[in-house]
Amino acid sequence: MAGVEGCMFVSYGIAGRLFPRVVALTFLIAFASWGMQFEGLTGERGLMPAGTFLENARAYADREGISAVWRFPTLLWWQSGDLWVKGLCIVGCGLALMVMAGFWQAPLLALMWVGYLSLVTTGDVFMSFQWDVLLLEAGLIAVMAGCWRWRVRDWMPSRWLMLLPQMLLVKLMFLSGWAKLASADAVWADWTALVYHYETQPLPTWLGWWAHQLPEGVHWWCCGLMFGIELVLPVVLLGVLGVEAVWGKSTRVLRGIKKGSALSMVLLMGMIALTGNYTFFNLLTAGLALTVLDDGCWPRRWRRDGAPMKREVMWRRIGQGLVVAWMLGLSLWVTLERVVWKSGNVSALSRSLAPFASVNTYGLFATMTKDRHEIVMEVSDDGIFWQALEWRWKPGDLGRAPGFVAPHQPRLDWQMWFAALHPGFVPERDMNSGRIAWFGQLLVAIVERRALVMDFFEEPPIPLESIRHVRARFYRYEFTTREQRRETGDWWTRSYVGLYSDSFSVE
């Protein structure tokens, strides 16, 4: 292998060994996080039971004359009980550890992909986040680009296979920037979005409070820098990777561009992780960013220099080329159809791919929320005197510092943020509404004192067995200023807006 200083052939031994392990680590986090909370969300006694979802899915499929298994692919068709789902999460964690240790990576990643797809399919609104489908897409790519040997030793993926995670990174970053501009949101257009972002994001951290205190000019420059990372660097990377893929070699300049781009994206993910809780999204995106670094970008001591690799047999090279062409073609088609053409009639190809959530488009924070509203749940034993139920992670108590909870994602806390974006809830009208039916079930679960659901809250302010009534009040929350925090010790201020939900009782 030629020296780093000059022109050298492009190889991805380090990135090829790192990428499946990052994906496996992300699967480990995702399975463990869901395993800790699914019983209260989609379990047998949860808010939106998976068994009920599958019954409705089968009825829908029969009515439409389509295959329920194909339209809603999940292992839970076989068994949807809590014990089965918990076992699926435990097995997924075990498989992830094996992949991280270097065992039989591609087949085990395939099993994890099937398992997590099963959970996403039946997770209802609680599994509807872009990082869930990003993990599925990255997981499928890791299967195709991974090692099929029992034990990884000196295996090295081809530069063609490494195009798959690299192009996923380019697509994710560019579409995230493009969505902000295409939304015509005024605060993205004038680069003032970060003035609001730290305060209004779903689950900020205490470092987010400090970031919010920065001068508006700093927010303006940071927003411009973010657009450069999300819009300019992906295009530059696309050109560099294209040249290297065709030429088969790299130079000091090309490697410098790749290192600068990857470092910028990793730093952006780090800043997002420090100021807000976005589960495993930052880890997975940073892992994708590192896939653009060929072996010449890493310290020499990390590389496995030695005898040149044997040339792969023709049929294997042809197969790899077909896989890469097929996956990139599907990704390009779906992106053009959903983002560029925006056709109202989705093609049969896109419809057939949609249930598997593994060829996607992305658009994080396409519009910026300028005001933060919070729903505060209150309980009572007599319907006259009310006391607040404190969430474990969502803002509530004004004096409690916003905490760090990622990479775990408290998904009900997140859904409460989305619920606050909509008008109030009227139990008599909205209890069975498809858009926010889960909130009605939350009211029912609280007055029924279901332990699995009450675990999402801190200790109730009154004895659990005394809870007879529940209601929800609506507040506008704002970060305190430095002066307010010095005087009061509070992290938040709030003003009462009105009732979000009238009192509800099963009696």
C-alpha positions in Angstrom: 0.0 0.0 0.0 1.3 3.4 -0.9 2.1 6.0 1.8 -0.4 8.4 3.1 1.5 11.4 1.7 1.0 10.5 -1.9 -1.7 9.0 -4.1 -3.0 5.7 -2.7 -5.6 3.1 -3.5 -8.9 3.6 -1.5 -9.6 0.9 1.1 -12.1 0.9 3.9 -10.9 -1.7 6.3 -11.3 0.4 9.5 -14.6 2.0 8.5 -15.8 -1.4 7.3 -15.1 -2.9 10.7 -16.5 0.1 12.6 -19.8 0.6 10.7 -21.6 -2.7 11.6 -20.5 -2.3 15.2 -22.0 1.2 15.4 -25.2 -0.1 13.9 -25.2 -3.0 16.4 -24.6 -0.7 19.3 -27.5 1.5 18.1 -29.8 -1.6 17.9 -28.7 -2.6 21.4 -29.8 0.9 22.7 -33.0 0.8 20.7 -34.0 -2.7 21.9 -33.1 -2.0 25.5 -34.9 1.4 25.5 -38.1 -0.1 24.1 -37.9 -3.1 26.4 -38.0 -0.8 29.4 -41.3 0.9 28.4 -43.3 -1.0 25.8 -45.6 -2.7 28.4 -47.0 0.7 29.4 -47.3 1.8 25.7 -48.2 -1.1 23.5 -48.3 -4.0 26.0 -51.4 -6.0 26.9 -52.3 -3.4 29.6 -50.7 -0.5 27.8 -52.2 2.6 26.1 -52.3 1.2 22.5 -52.0 -2.6 22.8 -50.2 -4.3 19.9 -52.8 -7.0 19.9 -55.5 -4.5 19.2 -53.4 -2.9 16.5 -53.0 -6.2 14.7 -56.7 -7.0 14.9 -57.5 -3.6 13.3 -54.7 -4.2 10.7 -56.1 -7.6 9.7 -59.6 -6.1 9.4 -58.2 -3.3 7.2 -56.2 -5.8 5.0 -59.3 -8.0 4.6 -61.4 -5.0 3.6 -58.8 -3.8 1.1 -58.1 -7.3 -0.3 -54.3 -7.1 0.5 -52.0 -9.3 2.5 -51.9 -8.3 6.1 -48.5 -9.8 6.7 -47.0 -7.9 3.7 -48.6 -4.6 4.6 -47.8 -4.9 8.3 -44.6 -7.0 8.5 -44.0 -8.1 12.1 -43.2 -11.3 14.0 -45.9 -10.3 16.4 -48.5 -11.9 14.1 -47.3 -15.1 15.6 -47.5 -13.9 19.2 -48.1 -10.4 20.6 -48.0 -11.0 24.3 -45.7 -9.0 26.6 -43.5 -12.0 27.4 -42.9 -12.5 23.6 -42.1 -8.9 23.0 -39.8 -8.7 26.0 -38.0 -11.9 24.8 -37.6 -10.2 21.3 -35.9 -7.2 23.0 -33.6 -9.4 25.0 -32.6 -11.5 22.0 -32.0 -8.3 20.0 -29.7 -7.1 22.7 -27.8 -10.4 22.7 -27.4 -10.4 18.9 -26.1 -6.8 19.1 -23.4 -7.8 21.5 -22.3 -10.7 19.3 -22.0 -8.4 16.3 -20.0 -5.9 18.3 -17.7 -8.8 19.3 -17.2 -9.5 15.5 -19.3 -12.7 15.2 -21.2 -13.5 12.0 -22.2 -9.9 11.5 -24.4 -9.8 8.4 -26.8 -12.7 9.4 -27.1 -11.4 12.9 -27.7 -7.9 11.7 -30.4 -9.3 9.5 -32.2 -10.9 12.4 -32.0 -7.6 14.4 -33.4 -5.8 11.4 -36.4 -8.2 11.3 -36.9 -7.9 15.1 -36.8 -4.1 15.1 -39.1 -3.8 12.1 -41.5 -6.0 14.0 -41.5 -3.5 16.9 -41.7 -0.4 14.7 -44.7 -1.9 12.7 -46.7 -2.4 15.9 -45.4 0.5 17.9 -48.1 2.9 16.7 -47.4 6.6 17.3 -44.7 5.7 19.8 -42.5 4.2 17.1 -43.1 6.9 14.5 -39.8 8.8 14.7 -37.4 9.4 11.8 -34.5 7.8 13.7 -36.4 4.6 14.0 -36.6 4.3 10.2 -33.1 5.6 9.9 -31.9 2.7 12.0 -33.9 0.3 9.9 -32.3 1.7 6.7 -28.8 1.7 8.2 -29.4 -1.8 9.5 -30.4 -3.2 6.1 -27.4 -1.5 4.5 -25.1 -3.0 7.2 -26.5 -6.4 6.3 -25.7 -5.9 2.6 -22.2 -4.4 3.3 -21.4 -6.7 6.2 -19.2 -9.7 6.7 -20.8 -13.1 6.2 -18.0 -15.0 7.8 -18.5 -16.5 11.3 -15.6 -14.4 12.7 -14.3 -11.1 11.4 -10.5 -11.0 11.2 -8.9 -9.3 8.2 -12.1 -8.8 6.2 -12.3 -5.6 4.2 -15.4 -4.4 2.3 -15.1 -3.1 -1.2 -15.3 0.6 -1.8 -18.5 -0.1 -3.8 -20.3 -1.6 -0.8 -19.2 1.3 1.3 -21.0 3.6 -1.0 -24.3 2.4 0.6 -23.7 3.9 4.1 -21.9 6.9 2.6 -24.9 7.7 0.3 -27.2 7.3 3.2 -25.2 9.9 5.1 -25.3 12.3 2.1 -29.1 11.8 1.7 -29.8 12.3 5.4 -27.8 15.4 5.8 -28.8 17.1 2.5 -32.5 16.4 2.9 -32.4 17.6 6.5 -31.1 21.0 5.3 -33.3 21.0 2.2 -36.5 20.4 4.2 -35.8 23.5 6.3 -35.5 25.7 3.2 -38.3 24.1 1.3 -40.7 24.6 4.2 -40.5 28.4 3.6 -40.4 28.8 7.4 -39.5 32.4 8.0 -37.1 31.7 10.9 -35.1 29.2 8.9 -35.1 31.6 6.0 -33.6 34.5 8.0 -31.3 32.2 10.1 -33.0 33.0 13.4 -34.4 29.5 14.1 -31.8 28.7 16.9 -33.1 31.7 18.9 -36.2 29.4 19.5 -34.8 25.9 19.1 -33.1 25.3 22.4 -36.2 26.4 24.4 -38.9 24.7 22.3 -37.3 21.4 21.4 -39.0 18.3 23.0 -36.6 17.4 25.8 -33.9 20.1 26.2 -30.9 19.6 28.6 -29.5 22.1 31.1 -26.8 22.9 28.6 -29.6 23.8 26.2 -30.6 26.4 28.8 -27.1 27.9 28.6 -27.1 27.8 24.8 -30.4 29.7 24.8 -28.8 32.5 26.7 -26.2 33.2 23.9 -26.6 36.5 21.9 -28.8 36.4 18.9 -25.9 37.1 16.6 -24.2 33.8 17.8 -27.4 31.9 17.0 -27.4 33.5 13.5 -23.9 32.4 12.8 -24.5 28.9 14.2 -27.5 28.5 12.0 -25.5 29.5 8.9 -22.8 27.0 9.9 -25.4 24.3 10.3 -26.8 25.0 6.8 -23.2 24.7 5.5 -22.8 21.3 7.1 -26.2 20.0 6.0 -26.3 21.4 2.5 -22.8 22.2 1.2 -20.7 19.4 2.7 -23.0 16.5 1.4 -22.6 17.9 -2.2 -18.9 18.2 -1.8 -18.7 14.7 -0.3 -20.8 13.3 -3.2 -18.3 14.7 -5.7 -15.2 13.4 -3.8 -16.7 9.9 -3.3 -17.7 9.8 -6.9 -14.2 10.6 -8.1 -12.7 8.0 -5.8 -15.2 5.3 -6.7 -14.4 5.7 -10.4 -10.7 6.3 -10.1 -10.1 3.9 -7.3 -7.5 6.1 -5.7 -7.3 9.0 -3.3 -5.0 12.0 -2.7 -4.0 14.1 0.2 -6.5 16.8 -0.8 -9.4 14.4 -1.2 -8.7 12.8 2.1 -8.5 16.2 3.8 -11.9 17.1 2.4 -13.4 13.9 3.7 -11.8 14.3 7.2 -13.0 17.9 7.4 -16.5 16.9 6.4 -16.8 13.9 8.7 -15.4 15.9 11.6 -17.9 18.8 11.0 -20.8 16.4 10.9 -19.7 14.6 14.1 -19.3 17.9 15.9 -22.7 19.0 14.8 -24.2 15.7 16.2 -22.2 16.3 19.4 -23.6 19.8 19.9 -27.2 18.5 19.2 -26.6 15.7 21.8 -25.3 18.1 24.4 -28.2 20.6 24.2 -31.1 18.1 23.5 -32.1 14.5 24.0 -32.5 12.8 20.6 -32.1 9.2 21.6 -29.6 7.3 19.4 -29.9 9.6 16.4 -26.7 11.5 17.0 -24.7 8.3 17.6 -26.0 6.6 14.4 -25.4 9.7 12.3 -21.9 10.2 13.6 -21.2 6.5 12.8 -22.4 7.1 9.2 -20.1 10.1 9.0 -17.1 8.0 9.8 -17.8 5.7 6.9 -16.5 8.3 4.5 -13.0 7.9 6.0 -10.8 5.5 4.0 -7.9 3.8 5.7 -5.5 6.7 4.7 -7.6 9.1 6.9 -6.8 7.1 10.1 -3.6 6.9 12.1 -1.2 4.4 10.6 -1.1 2.3 13.7 -4.8 1.6 13.4 -4.4 0.2 9.9 -3.6 -3.4 9.0 -1.0 -2.9 6.4 0.6 -6.0 4.9 0.2 -8.3 2.0 -2.2 -7.0 -0.6 -5.7 -8.3 -0.5 -6.7 -11.0 -3.0 -8.9 -9.9 -5.8 -12.4 -11.1 -5.3 -13.9 -13.6 -7.7 -15.8 -12.2 -10.6 -19.3 -13.4 -9.6 -18.9 -11.8 -6.1 -17.9 -8.4 -7.7 -20.8 -8.6 -10.1 -23.2 -9.4 -7.2 -21.9 -6.5 -5.1 -22.3 -4.1 -8.0 -25.9 -5.2 -8.6 -26.7 -4.8 -4.9 -25.2 -1.3 -4.7 -26.9 -0.2 -8.0 -30.3 -1.6 -6.9 -30.2 0.0 -3.4 -28.9 3.4 -4.7 -31.5 3.3 -7.5 -34.3 2.7 -5.0 -33.2 5.4 -2.7 -32.9 7.9 -5.6 -36.3 7.0 -6.9 -38.1 7.4 -3.5 -36.3 10.7 -2.9 -37.2 12.1 -6.3 -40.8 11.0 -5.9 -41.4 12.2 -2.4 -39.2 15.3 -2.3 -38.7 16.6 -5.8 -41.7 15.6 -7.8 -44.1 15.5 -4.8 -46.6 13.5 -6.9 -49.9 12.9 -5.3 -50.0 9.4 -6.7 -47.3 7.3 -5.1 -45.9 4.6 -7.4 -46.5 0.9 -6.9 -42.7 0.6 -6.2 -42.9 3.1 -3.3 -46.0 1.5 -1.9 -44.4 -1.9 -1.9 -41.3 -0.5 -0.1 -43.2 1.6 2.5 -44.1 -1.2 4.9 -40.4 -2.1 5.4 -39.4 1.5 6.3 -35.9 0.9 5.0 -35.7 3.2 1.9 -36.7 6.6 3.3 -36.5 10.3 3.0 -35.7 12.6 5.9 -36.4 16.2 7.0 -35.6 16.9 10.6 -37.0 20.1 12.0 -38.5 21.2 8.7 -40.4 23.9 10.6 -39.4 25.6 13.9 -41.8 25.8 16.9 -41.5 29.3 18.3 -43.6 28.9 21.4 -43.4 26.1 24.0 -46.6 24.8 25.4 -46.8 22.1 28.0 -49.6 19.8 29.2 -49.6 19.4 32.9 -51.6 16.4 34.2 -53.4 16.9 37.5 -55.1 14.3 39.7 -57.7 14.6 42.5 -59.5 12.3 44.9 -62.6 14.5 45.1 -62.7 16.5 41.9 -62.2 19.8 43.8 -58.6 19.9 44.9 -56.1 19.1 42.2 -52.3 18.4 42.3 -49.9 17.9 39.5 -48.4 14.6 38.3 -44.7 15.2 37.5 -43.3 13.5 34.5 -39.9 11.9 34.8 -38.3 13.9 31.9 -40.7 16.3 30.4 -40.6 19.9 31.8 -43.0 20.4 34.6 -41.6 21.6 38.0 -40.1 25.1 37.3 -37.2 24.5 39.6 -36.1 21.1 38.1 -33.2 21.3 35.7 -33.7 19.8 32.3 -31.8 16.5 32.4 -29.9 14.1 30.2 -31.8 10.9 29.3 -30.5 10.0 25.8 -29.7 7.5 24.4 -32.8 6.2 26.1 -36.0 7.8 24.6 -39.0 8.2 27.0 -41.5 8.0 24.2 -44.6 9.0 26.1 -42.8 12.2 27.2 -42.1 12.9 23.6 -45.7 12.3 22.5 -46.8 14.8 25.1 -44.7 17.4 23.3 -46.5 16.6 20.0 -49.9 16.6 21.7 -49.2 20.2 22.9 -49.0 21.3 19.3 -52.7 20.5 18.8 -55.9 22.1 20.2 -57.4 20.9 23.5 -58.7 17.4 24.1 -62.4 16.9 24.8 -63.0 13.4 26.2 -66.5 13.0 25.0 -65.4 14.0 21.5 -61.8 12.8 21.1 -61.6 9.6 23.2 -61.6 7.5 20.1 -60.0 10.0 17.7 -57.3 8.4 15.6 -55.0 11.4 15.8 -54.7 11.5 19.6 -56.6 8.4 20.8 -53.5 7.5 22.9 -54.1 10.6 25.1 -57.6 9.5 25.9 -56.3 6.1 26.9 -53.7 7.9 29.1 -56.6 9.6 31.0 -58.3 6.2 31.4 -55.1 4.5 32.6 -54.4 7.2 35.2 -57.9 7.0 36.8 -57.6 3.2 36.6 -54.2 3.6 38.4 -52.5 1.2 36.1 -49.0 0.6 37.5 -47.3 0.2 34.2 -48.5 3.6 33.0 -48.0 5.3 36.4 -44.4 4.3 36.2 -43.9 7.1 33.5 -44.5 9.6 36.3 -42.8 10.5 39.5 -44.4 9.5 42.8 -48.0 10.7 42.7 -48.8 13.7 45.0 -51.6 11.8 46.7 -51.9 8.1 47.5 -52.2 6.1 44.3 -55.4 4.3 45.5 -57.0 7.7 46.1 -56.8 8.9 42.5 -60.4 9.2 41.1 -60.2 12.1 38.7 -57.7 13.5 36.2 -57.5 16.6 34.0 -54.9 18.4 31.9 -54.0 22.1 32.1 -52.2 24.0 29.4 -49.3 26.3 30.0 -46.8 28.3 28.0 -43.2 27.6 29.2 -40.2 29.8 28.7 -36.6 29.5 29.9 -35.7 31.9 32.6 -33.1 34.6 32.0 -29.8 34.6 33.9 -31.2 37.2 36.2 -34.4 35.3 36.9 -32.5 32.1 37.6 -30.2 33.9 40.1 -33.2 35.3 41.9 -35.5 32.3 41.9 -33.3 29.3 41.2 -35.9 28.3 38.5 -35.0 27.0 35.0 -38.5 27.8 33.6 -41.2 30.4 33.9 -44.8 29.6 32.8 -48.1 31.3 32.2 -51.5 29.6 32.3 -53.3 29.3 29.0 -56.3 27.2 29.9 -57.6 23.7 30.2 -56.2 21.2 27.7 -58.7 18.5 28.9 -61.7 18.7 31.2 -61.8 16.5 34.2 -62.3 12.8 33.5 -63.4 10.0 35.7 -64.5 6.5 35.2 -67.0 6.8 38.1 
